Amino acid sequence: WSQPSRCPLSAGVCLLLPPEPVGSEGAVPIAITCFTRGLDIRKEKADVLCPGGCPLEEFSVFGHVVYASVSSICGAAVHRGVIGNSGGPVRIYSLPGRENYSSVVANGIQSQTLSRWSTSFTVTKGKSGTQEATGQAVSTAHPATGKRLKKTPEKKTGNKDCKADIAFLIDGSFNIGQRRFNLQKNFVGKVALMLGIGTEGPHVGLVQASEHPKIEFYLNNFTSAKDVLFAIKEVGFRGGNSNTGKALKHTAQKFFTADTGVRKGIPKVVVVFIDGWPSDDIEEAGIVAREFGVNVFIVSVAKPIPEELGMVQDVAFVDKAVCRNNGFFSYHMPNWFGTTKYVKPLVQKLCTHEQMMCSKTCYNSVNIAFLIDGSSSVGESNFRLMLEFVSNIAKTFEISDIGAKIAAVQFTYDQRREFSFTDYSTKENVLAVIRNIRYMSGGTATGDAISFTVRNVFGPMRDSPNKNFLVIVTDGQSYDDVRGPAAAAHDAGITIFSVGVAWAPLDDLKDMASKPKESHAFFTREFTGLEPIVSDVIRGICRDFLESQQ
């Protein structure tokens, strides 16, 4: 046996390792799998052979140039540009551990940050020897431990009955301290484990609240409980003020995006851990979260004692931060010790999808029909300005088969259904068809047009969970009665916004509009004045939607 030239930093004593013929210079390289890690090859220097066709998105890589030894060797080699995704020979050099492994996107791989790890490695182009890269590791491949490499496990689907995209917002302030911070991480790890993380189950990420919020990892960084537990364990304590409100606002705005792994139609959840009380305003952050369709859960630990209450900005901060003050979205633990019994009840809440009402927003849970005046007095160029007004409202909403839906009817004496709620399920298609609406020209029968729209556009959507809105844009007086048809629309649960231009009489606009009339009826002298009304209508729709959810 030979003495190795150095001791691994993770070991307390030096290990005597037998010499290994494979992997030395000139020898056949060790065939490895896509997921063999640097720590599986415990040698100063080794030649390995990466297979082709590895799924880039499943590589786990930490660092850049110098990689933490928990990284996939083949992933690091592709990230570094040493090999492509067709595989090939790689030489791996073992290095001491270090701090602050950086996150860099390179060659189709997003490497991750890591605060510290006990050993590292770097990679260069290897010598192929006599073995060509194949899709699988050969059966003679052994890591330095003498055990065969395990077959690459398939990605676990997870708990399909608990689909949610969850951000854990942990307290990393001086208020909690290092010891309780570690207990908090242990609790979050237990919750993550019980959730049943997987490709088709819940996905989780982690944000740390301190002086400045830090997103530690995103939803799409890890899809197995094992990797999530490791990532949580590696999170370092930051200190500073708790600034929970600032961190919640940051999470609502920056964490839940398509690029970071948000899935369509799945509840977005932030679980906020507060040790004591927040040092800033959390109510405003709760409002922002609701606007972004995020369900906020507050897990409060160790409530402030009577002597500390004077330091708390708002004693009712929990009720003001959550989306529904009904007890469902708040959870209390007396302290961080003996918290195991609290894991299951919290997990049950996070998996109760039918109560995740805050994922529904005015942007993704409304049906909006536009009733557009195509009468002769409008004219072709002004008609285009009306279509631009309609487009600018429509493009604000999250149009999809499970989200917001848009329809349009053009009217004169007659009515033409341009498209229905179910005709187009993407924003691009809806905006394209609005642009291509042809101007009819004719008289003005607004009352008949309202009745036609209620019957033929909203009628088939009777069972839709979305709230219904009708936006009427007209430039003149109707030749028929508008009161009766508008009242019938209101009775059918349709909220009407009336927008008048030029000669449209204010009485007609108010007769058609929902109550309160002042906030549902708009008028402008010129067609160019429609543009400023866009934001008023959008705000009105969101206000009415929120009020209907109370």
SULWO-V227322 format. One record per helix or strand. SS is the DSSP state (H for helix, E for strand). FROM is the first residue (numbers start at 1). LEN is the number of residues. If there is no record, write none. Layout:
BEGIN
ss = {SS/SS}
from = {FROM/FROM}
len = {LEN/LEN}
END
This chain:
BEGIN
ss = {E/E/E/E/H/E/H/E/E/E/H/E/E/E/E/E/E/E/E/E/H/E/E/H/H/H/E/H/E/H/H/E/H/H/H/E/H/E/E/E/H/H/E/H/E/H/H/E/H/H}
from = {2/16/30/37/38/45/56/62/67/72/73/84/87/105/109/112/114/142/148/165/177/203/214/225/244/258/268/283/294/306/317/330/340/353/357/366/380/399/404/415/427/446/467/483/494/506/517/521/527/533}
len = {2/2/2/1/3/6/3/2/2/1/8/1/15/2/2/1/12/1/1/7/19/7/4/10/11/3/8/9/8/6/5/4/11/3/3/8/15/1/8/5/9/16/8/9/8/7/3/4/4/17}
END
